[in-house]
């Protein structure tokens, strides 16, 4: 009994230690003005099908690695402080994600984010918000909900959307989202 | 031991052990001729030495010697087994197991240089994030195009209809 308790305790401790880097990276971003809390949809949709958490340190390394290929891309990535993506498969059950969508929207408004694009169609909802502080862009948030998936993207730092295409060409990763 | 014993102890011991130089020995003895207490201390010390010399040293029996020799070995073994037993107590086992985990945690927490594989993975993740952003942009563009296109079409058809209506009215007026 005592030993099984101890085993559980040790397993818990080990798991906590393993998740520390991800938690540390998330914590590092939480204090930035461009950070957005998307809440938790795992209880409804399970684990996200895509989850990306890139902190400033890792982005700096990516920027340095891209410098020789394209200084412009390297410069653009160096202005990013964090990139967070959570994508859940909705399987046509969009009620929960729409509720979360509206909740986050309310939080963004009260936190001084500015709406850039808002599309409210029956089968598709898109929302793009931007955070400005002292004339500088601090972050961009994109939420897309359709019958297949709920996408939550939070870019912390400065990003020029017009340069996305060029950067993707440089990153040269074959991605088919359809 | 009186105060004289303490005072002269080192010199008396040296005298009895024959470690005192002849000059020092003579000086001590001449001092003793003037000091009765010192003289008595020297005599007592000699008497004690003689008494000790008369005591015979009995050899211990072999069995006793064996047992006496075994004592340090047993104590050593006991202390070692005690340490091992204490080491494997649950609380110590936990503490020992926590040490490598703590080292792993400290290593993981340190902002070490990531490996090339980790950077390549981050690069891929960044591309995925941008692809989703691009997709959101495409949806937005499509919707804007649709809305503007519809508005333009409405405006155009309205204008055409108005023109047709106006032309129709003008031709009717001419006929009249």
Interface residues (C-beta under 8 A of the other chain):
Chain A: X2 X3 X6 X9 X10 X13 X14 X17 X18 X20 X21 X24 X50 X52 X54 X57 X58 X59 X61 X62 X65 X66 X77 X83 X85 X87 X117 X119 X121 X124 X126 X128 X142 X144 X151 X153 X155 X161 X164 X165 X167 X168 X171 X172 X173 X175 X177
Chain B: X90 X94 X97 X98 X101 X104 X105 X108 X109 X111 X113 X114 X118 X119 X122 X123 X124 X125 X126 X127 X128 X129 X130 X131 X132 X133 X134 X135 X136 X137 X139 X140 X143
